[in-house]
Each structure stands twice: as structure tokens, then as C-alpha cells.
């Protein structure tokens, strides 16, 4: 899969209620290495860690999306269904 570029606004864990997110104030331009859709909650990394993502070792990348919460939840529910059906 070819990576694309997107802008994201980080959601931060709320200090007063760690079960909730609060909006961040910065906008980050990141390489989307997982094909996340618009509005998906994603995980990303910045700096030298971003270059450790697959196929980005030699790329001048400062931020990369490394996971999608929706995709993770879908794969988790499938594995739970498979495990429960045994």
C-alpha cells in the first residue's frame, strides 16, 4: 500500500478524567501508512520513531500514522468471535 499524507489534530487524554479525550491545539501533517479514513481515531508517532515505520526508513518523515482504532477494534472483535466459537 502506498502511504498518503494527511493532517490530524491530536486528541489528548484528559487529566481530570483519564477515560475521556480532550482536543489538542496543534495540527500535525503526518504520513498515513495504514490507510485510515477521514474522522478515524488513529495512533501516530513523531520524530525518529516515525522513520521506523515500514518503508519509511530513508524518508524525511517527522510524523506517521501507525494504527487505526477502528481497524484494531474490528480485528479484535473478529478474533474474540473466533475464540468464543471454539
C-alpha positions in Angstrom: 0.0 0.0 0.0 1.3 3.5 -0.9 1.3 5.9 2.0 -0.5 9.2 1.7 -0.3 12.4 3.6 -2.9 13.9 5.9 -3.5 16.5 8.6 -4.6 15.5 12.0 -5.5 17.2 15.3 -4.3 15.1 18.3 -6.8 14.1 21.0 -5.1 14.2 24.4 -6.1 12.1 27.5 -8.0 14.4 29.8 -6.1 15.0 33.1 -9.3 15.3 35.1 -11.0 12.2 33.5 -8.5 9.8 32.0 -11.3 7.8 30.4 -12.0 10.8 28.1 -10.1 12.7 25.4 -9.8 16.5 25.1 -8.9 18.3 21.8 -5.3 19.2 21.2 -4.4 22.6 19.8 -1.8 21.7 17.2 -2.4 20.4 13.7 0.1 17.8 12.5 0.9 16.8 9.0 1.6 13.0 9.0 2.2 10.2 6.6 -0.8 7.8 6.6 0.9 4.4 6.5 -2.3 2.4 7.3 -4.9 3.9 5.0 -7.0 5.4 7.8 -10.3 7.1 6.8 -11.4 10.6 7.4 -12.5 11.0 11.0 -11.0 7.8 12.3 -9.2 7.8 15.7 -5.6 7.0 14.9 -2.3 6.4 16.7 0.7 8.3 15.4 4.4 8.8 16.3 6.8 11.6 15.7 10.5 12.2 15.3 13.0 9.5 14.8 10.3 6.9 15.8 8.3 7.9 12.7 11.1 6.7 10.4 10.9 3.2 11.9 7.5 2.6 10.3 7.6 0.1 7.4 9.1 1.5 4.1 9.9 4.9 5.7 13.5 4.3 6.9 15.1 6.6 4.4 12.2 9.1 4.0 12.4 12.6 5.6 9.3 11.9 7.8 8.6 13.6 11.1 5.1 12.1 11.8 3.4 8.9 10.7 0.1 7.3 11.5 0.9 3.8 12.7 -2.6 2.5 13.7 -6.3 3.0 13.4 -8.5 2.4 16.4 -11.4 1.4 14.2 -9.3 -1.2 12.3 -7.9 -2.5 15.6 -11.4 -2.8 17.1 -12.7 -4.7 14.0 -9.8 -7.1 14.1 -10.2 -7.6 17.9 -13.9 -8.3 17.6 -13.2 -10.9 14.9 -10.6 -12.6 17.0 -12.9 -12.6 20.0 -15.7 -14.1 17.9 -13.4 -16.8 16.6 -12.1 -17.6 20.1 -15.6 -17.7 21.6 -16.9 -20.0 18.9 -14.4 -22.8 19.7 
